[in-house]
Amino acid sequence: MEHYTYCPQGTCSKLIEIDIDNDGILQDVHFLGGCHGNLQGIAALVKGMKATEVVKRLQGIRCGNKLTSCPDQLAHAITLALKQ
């Protein structure tokens, strides 16, 4: 299992931590900052999913008139983690 940290850009959250196992399954997601309840919900929903599927589902989601969102930044974090 690998642990990754990512500093999101353009969102209220300040840090995303993810754990991805050797089969590419998200084992844990934790956000620092942001809308706590919503981000706990996102983390619970994606736990146990294939990382590539999470990216497909969350990439491009926007928050209001921002160009990104916490879910979109999670997709970016996963994409970078999978490239390492």
Backbone hydrogen bonds, N-H to C=O, Kabsch-Sander energy under -0.5 kcal/mol:
donor,donor_aa,acceptor,acceptor_aa,energy
2,E,20,I,-2.7
4,Y,18,I,-3.0
6,Y,16,I,-2.4
14,K,32,L,-3.4
15,L,32,L,-1.2
16,I,6,Y,-2.7
17,E,30,H,-3.0
18,I,4,Y,-2.6
19,D,28,D,-2.4
20,I,2,E,-2.2
21,D,25,I,-2.6
24,G,21,D,-2.1
26,L,49,M,-2.8
27,Q,19,D,-3.1
27,Q,25,I,-0.5
28,D,19,D,-1.2
30,H,17,E,-2.5
32,L,15,L,-2.7
33,G,31,F,-0.5
34,G,12,C,-0.6
36,H,34,G,-1.2
39,L,35,C,-2.7
40,Q,36,H,-2.3
41,G,37,G,-2.0
42,I,38,N,-2.4
43,A,39,L,-2.4
44,A,40,Q,-2.3
45,L,41,G,-2.3
46,V,42,I,-2.2
47,K,43,A,-1.2
48,G,26,L,-3.5
49,M,46,V,-2.3
51,A,24,G,-3.4
54,V,50,K,-1.8
55,V,51,A,-2.1
56,K,52,T,-1.9
57,R,53,E,-2.1
58,L,54,V,-2.4
59,Q,55,V,-2.4
61,I,58,L,-1.8
63,C,68,T,-1.9
64,G,62,R,-0.6
66,K,63,C,-2.3
73,Q,69,S,-2.5
74,L,70,C,-2.1
75,A,71,P,-2.0
76,H,72,D,-1.9
77,A,73,Q,-2.6
78,I,74,L,-2.5
79,T,75,A,-2.4
80,L,76,H,-2.5
81,A,77,A,-2.3
82,L,78,I,-2.6
83,K,79,T,-1.0
83,K,80,L,-0.5
84,Q,80,L,-0.8
84,Q,81,A,-0.8
